[in-house]
Amino acid sequence: MNAAKFIWMNGKYVPWDEAQIHVLSHTLHYGNGVIEGTKAYKTDKGYAIFRLNEHTKRLKESAKMTLIDIPFTVEEMNEAQIELVRKNEFTGDNVYIRPFAFLGYGVMGLYHKDAPVETVMAAWEWGAYLGEEGLRRGIRLKIASMTRPANTSNMGKAKASANYLNSQMAKFEAIESGYDEALLLDDQGYVAEASGACFFMVRDGQLISPPNDNSLESITQKTVIEMAGKMGLEVVRRRITREEIYVADEAFLTGTAAEITPVREVDARLIGKGERGPITEKIQSGYFDIVFGRDPAYEHYLTYI
Ligand code: PPE
């Protein structure tokens, strides 16, 4: 990865290499931690963080769900991220910010009430999540053999570190099988989300994305729905089964890291013409206009640093 200069740890900026923890930290053993993924883009007026407050609020909410009491307010954490991007003196066209909270050293055993909470914000320059070619040509998606855990035994709305074991297994399987990314169904067989992004398809001019019944409440998905509405596209939130995807005209993934990544193939079936479709292209370029500060209608989503 690309190292940066400073990491914010519990209220202080520490040099990148000194941001260390004890091997007996609670989260390392039992997996209860929460993360965010936020992005800053280099606009004509300098870096701007996209939908900063919503990402930080989601971190606080994920922590509440998994019983981690973050000792910082959303405002304090927003300020820390702004300052972090400033202090690191980045030069690239975008910066990934990873705010997270986890349980530190001092308590063993599952009952975590007395484990110290560590709050960290890191930022670094990260290339295209699913590759530059993926953004242009589209990626190949495999439906994973594992499903997303059922809501009866998991909290998919929390951006919890523990949820990523399921994502990791699916992603590994997809890549080992020659694909780029995994799509997970829920325990009823309906599309939930990709390993680290949400799913959209286009059929007969209609944009369809599943409800967030078994997925993260994606901020990028919400942005795309708003954009599509303004572009005059019909957007439907409904359950999707796998065979519908096979005959979709277009498909794409949305996420902070994935941005808008076209899908050109799913389980050995070409989607549409097997390339980035016209609606996907429109949404993708519209999204880049927004995050790079080229669309005044969405200026309120940008926090300039
Ligand atoms: N679902 C999952 C499981 C997920 O991890 C993400 C983001 C999304 C949906 C999209 O959410 P949003 O970013 O609010 O639109 N995944 C983050 C982590 C990626 C990683 O590999 O790390 C991200 O995109 O930052």
Boltz pocket constraint, residues with backbone or C-beta under 6 A from the ligand:
constraints:
  - pocket:
      binder: B
      contacts: [[A, 36], [A, 37], [A, 38], [A, 167], [A, 193], [A, 194], [A, 195], [A, 196], [A, 197], [A, 198], [A, 215], [A, 216], [A, 217], [A, 218], [A, 219], [A, 220], [A, 221], [A, 254], [A, 255], [A, 256], [A, 257], [A, 258]]
      max_distance: 6.0
